[in-house]
Amino acid sequence: PMPPMPPMPPMPAMAPMPPMPPMPSIGFGLDLPDDVTEISQTTEYVKLKFKDGTTETYDLTDPKQKKKFKEKYFNHYYRED
């Protein structure tokens, strides 16, 4: 029989990764209402977070919700320069 294999040496420790820099504001030159602190969007939803901690979510696949979002925020969120 073959002798047992010696244990593998431990892997060298990896240097810690530096922290990620903060992401730029979602603003990208958009004229958002003053009380909106954050916007996240997928192809189906838009979610707005406000300074008072409340949120609004709009389902863009629902014509009524999409219309409500556009009426309320289109000039802010989709401003054309």
Secondary structure by P-SEA (a helix, b strand, c coil): ccccccccccccccccccccccccccccccccccccccccccccbbbbbccccbbbbbccccaaaaaaaaacccccccccc
